[in-house]
Amino acid sequence: MIALISHGNEVNDLPKIYSTGTYVEITDWETLDNTLLAISVTGIRRVVIHSTASGDNGLMTAQTKNFNEPVAYEYKSELEDTYSDLVGTLQQLSNHPYVSKKYSAIDYSSAIDVCYRLSELLPVSNPLKQDLLETVDINLYIEKLETVIKSLGG
C-alpha cells in the first residue's frame, strides 16, 4: 500500500499519512547507483487507512479497508461534453512515448479509468492529486479535473 505523507519525513521519522491510499502491485525494481532501490508499481484499488504502526525496523504497517469506489459509468449526461473533453486530453497525452508505454490499455469508455489516468499524468501538486484520489462522486471528479485542466491552460 502506498500513501502520501501529510506531515513528517519518510526516513528517520514516523510520518503522518493521509487516510486514503492505494493498494499496489510491484511491477519492477532496480538498484540505483546510490544503492537506493527504485520500485515501479501499478495501482490496484484505493483503500481507507484506519490505523498505522511502525515496527522496530522502521517499516510502517497499516490497517485498511477498500474504498467505496464510484461506479465507472454513472455520470450525469450533462457532463458528457466535459467527459469527452477529458477523453480527448488523455488521448493527446497518450501520444507521448512514455504514456503509451506505461498505459497501453486505457479504457476510454470508463469515466473512472480516464479520471485516474489523468490524475496521475497531470502536472499538479501532490495535495491536489490526493484530493482527486479521495473524491468519491464520479461527477464531482470529472468537474474537478475539468477545473484543473482549465487552470493549466488546456
N, C-alpha and C positions, 0 to 999 in steps of 0.2 A: 504494500500500500504506500502511496506517496501522498503527502500533504504539504501545503505551503506553510512556511514558518510565519507566524504573525508577530512574534517578539522573541528576541534572543538570537543565538547563533547555532549553526549546525554542529560545530565542533566545540568540545570542551564546555558544553552547556546543556541544560535540559530545556530546549526551547518550547515556547507555547506555539501550538499549531491551530490552524482553522479547523472548524468542526465538520467540514466536508472535504473529503479527499478522493483519491481514485485508486481502486484496486487494479494492479498492473501485472503484466506478464513480461518477464525479461526476455528480450529478443536477441540481444547481442551484448558483448562486453569486450573490452581490451584494456591492457595495462598501458598507461601513458608513459612518456619519457620521464616524468617526475614521480613515477611509481604509483600515482593515483589510478584508480580503476574507473574507466568510463563505461557507463551502463546505458544501453538503449532499451526502452520499454514501450509497450503498447498498452494503452488504457483499455480496461475490460468493462468496468462499471464504476459509477460513483458510489461512495459509501459515506455514511454519517459516523463520525468518530465520537464515541461515548466517553472513553477514558484512555489515558496513556500512562505508561510506566517506563522506567529506564532500568536496565539490568546493570550488573557490575561492570560489564564490558562497554557500557555507554549506549548500547543498542536500544532504541525506543520500540516499544510494542504498543498496540492499541486494540481496544475492543470496538468493533464496528458492526454496523448493520447496513443492509442495502438501502440505498437512496430510493425514494418513491419516484421512479422515472416518469417523465411525461410520455404520453402516447405519441409516437412519431407523426402520425397522420392527422391528429386532431388539432388543426389550427383554423382560425377563422377565415372564411373565404374572402373577407375584405382585405386580408393580409396577403392574398395570393400574388399581387403585383410586387409587393415587397419581397415575398419569398422568392419569386422568380428573379428579382434583382440579386438576392443573396446567392442563388444558384449561379447566376452569370458571373458574379465576383469570384466565387470559388472555382468555376471553370477557367477563368482567366489565370488565377493563381496556379491552377493545376498544369498550366503550360510550362511552368518553371521546372527544370530537370529535377531539382531536389524534391519538390512537391509530388511530381508524377511518380518518382521512385518510391517515396515514403508512403504515399496514399494511392496505391494502384487500383483500389476497388472502392471508390466513393459511391455511396448510394444517393444519387441526386434526387431521387423521388422521396427520400426520407428527410423530413424537416429537421429532425434531431441530429442526423448524421451530418447534414450540411452545417447546422449550427455548431456542432462540436468541432468539425474541421476548421471552420472559420475562426472559432475561439482560439484554437491552437496556433493558427498561422498569422493572425493579425498582429501587427507590432504595437501592442498595448501593454500597460503595466501589469505586473503580477496581481496586485489587488483587484484590478478590473477583470482580469481573467478569472480570479476567484469568485467575484460577484456573478459572472456569467455561469460558472460551474455550479453555483448554489441556486440558480434560477430554476424553479420547478415548472412554471407555466410556459408552455412552448410559444404561446402568443406573445408573452412578455419577453421571452428570449429573442424572438425574431425582432421585436421592436427595439430592444437594447442593441442588437447587432446592427440594425439599420442606423441607429444614432451614432454608434461607434464608427461605422464606415463613413458616414457624412462628416464626422469630426476629423477624420483622417483625410478628407478631401475627395472621397470616392463618390 
